[in-house]
Amino acid sequence: MLSLDTNLRNAMIATCVRALPEEGCGLLLGTSEGDDAFVVDVVASDNFAHSAKVYEVDPKVMLRTFRRADDEGLEVLGVFHSHTHSEAYPSPTDIRQAPDPAWHYVLVSFRELPTVVRSFHIQGETVREEDVLDRQI
């Protein structure tokens, strides 16, 4: 299960809206206990690929976020990105490019309104959806 509060969910969606017409992206920072992850911050990134079909987190943002995680005793839990015209499900490219099987891959879809947010674990070709819990603050 991935848990994040409403403000963080909204920040993630806002990052993706600002990136339009390209895909938006960023990293998830927080803590984990077993299969449960608790997001404490979303770190926005420019889409280094500058594309409406693929995303790439800026390497400088990646480095700064990993350093911050080390400094603050947190973990980089995963990545989020948007699909501008397709459903919130990992594309074949998303699956091929998934760097870490322990990460949470959050997809924000603008295909329909309201915006759909879903999270997945990707291990090889296996995609498994997980629950997203919206914590109230």
C-alpha distance (Angstrom), angle and dihedral (degrees) to the residues before:
residue distance angle dihedral
M1 . . .
L2 3.79 . .
S3 3.79 115.6 .
L4 3.79 125.4 -164.8
D5 3.77 134.9 154.0
T6 3.78 125.1 -112.1
N7 3.82 93.9 -104.3
L8 3.80 91.6 54.9
R9 3.79 91.7 46.7
N10 3.81 89.2 51.0
A11 3.83 91.3 47.3
M12 3.80 89.9 52.6
I13 3.81 91.7 50.0
A14 3.83 91.3 45.5
T15 3.82 90.3 53.0
C16 3.78 89.1 54.2
V17 3.82 93.4 45.7
R18 3.83 91.4 51.8
A19 3.82 89.8 53.0
L20 3.81 94.5 56.8
P21 2.99 130.8 157.3
E22 3.83 83.1 29.7
E23 3.79 124.5 58.0
G24 3.78 112.7 -90.3
C25 3.78 122.8 -138.6
G26 3.77 147.3 173.7
L27 3.78 145.7 148.2
L28 3.80 133.7 -85.0
L29 3.79 117.2 -131.2
G30 3.79 124.1 -167.6
T31 3.78 146.9 84.2
S32 3.77 135.3 -61.9
E33 3.79 138.5 -154.4
G34 3.79 113.4 -170.1
D35 3.81 108.0 -52.2
D36 3.81 92.7 -15.5
A37 3.80 119.8 94.7
F38 3.79 126.9 -171.3
V39 3.80 116.1 -157.5
V40 3.82 114.0 -147.2
D41 3.81 97.6 172.0
V42 3.78 141.3 10.1
V43 3.79 114.8 -144.1
A44 3.79 112.8 -151.8
S45 3.78 120.1 -142.6
D46 3.76 134.7 -174.1
N47 3.78 110.8 -112.2
F48 3.80 98.8 -104.7
A49 3.83 88.8 -162.4
H50 3.85 91.5 57.2
S51 3.78 90.5 -146.4
A52 3.80 140.8 133.0
K53 3.82 89.7 -146.7
V54 3.82 105.9 43.7
Y55 3.78 137.1 25.5
E56 3.77 136.4 -149.1
V57 3.80 123.8 -175.2
D58 3.80 111.1 -127.6
P59 3.84 106.7 -100.1
K60 3.83 90.5 -134.3
V61 3.81 90.9 55.0
M62 3.80 89.2 47.3
L63 3.82 92.0 52.4
R64 3.81 94.2 45.2
T65 3.80 91.5 48.2
F66 3.81 94.0 50.5
R67 3.82 89.8 48.5
R68 3.80 90.8 48.8
A69 3.81 90.5 49.5
D70 3.81 90.0 53.1
D71 3.82 92.4 46.7
E72 3.82 94.1 48.4
G73 3.81 99.4 38.5
L74 3.80 92.0 -112.6
E75 3.80 134.8 125.2
V76 3.76 134.0 -126.1
L77 3.80 95.4 -120.1
G78 3.76 98.4 -174.5
V79 3.75 146.9 -69.2
F80 3.78 138.0 -73.5
H81 3.77 129.5 -154.4
S82 3.76 139.7 162.5
H83 3.74 135.3 -113.9
T84 3.77 106.7 -148.4
H85 3.83 97.9 -162.5
S86 3.80 107.9 6.1
E87 3.77 136.1 70.5
A88 3.80 124.3 -81.0
Y89 3.79 94.8 -95.0
P90 3.82 127.9 109.4
S91 3.79 113.0 -92.6
P92 3.82 120.4 -138.8
T93 3.82 87.3 -99.9
D94 3.83 91.0 51.3
I95 3.81 89.7 51.7
R96 3.81 93.9 48.3
Q97 3.81 92.4 48.1
A98 3.82 97.7 45.5
P99 3.82 101.9 124.7
D100 3.80 102.7 -169.4
P101 3.82 128.2 35.5
A102 3.82 90.2 -155.2
W103 3.80 93.0 57.7
H104 3.79 127.1 100.8
Y105 3.81 112.1 -125.3
V106 3.79 109.5 -155.1
L107 3.77 120.1 -165.9
V108 3.79 125.4 -161.7
S109 3.81 112.9 -162.8
F110 3.78 125.3 -161.3
R111 3.79 92.4 -176.6
E112 3.80 90.7 105.1
L113 3.76 135.3 14.4
P114 2.92 130.1 -88.8
T115 3.79 91.5 50.8
V116 3.81 113.4 -105.5
V117 3.82 119.8 -135.0
R118 3.83 119.7 -170.7
S119 3.80 133.8 164.9
F120 3.80 130.7 -145.9
H121 3.78 143.3 -178.2
I122 3.80 113.3 -137.2
Q123 3.79 120.0 -161.9
G124 3.78 113.7 169.9
E125 3.80 105.1 -51.0
T126 3.81 93.2 -23.1
V127 3.81 115.6 105.8
R128 3.79 118.6 -170.5
E129 3.78 122.8 -177.6
E130 3.79 119.2 -139.5
D131 3.78 132.5 -163.1
V132 3.80 119.0 -94.7
L133 3.79 112.5 -147.8
D134 3.80 116.5 -158.3
R135 3.80 105.8 -147.5
Q136 3.78 115.7 -151.6
I137 3.78 114.5 -131.5
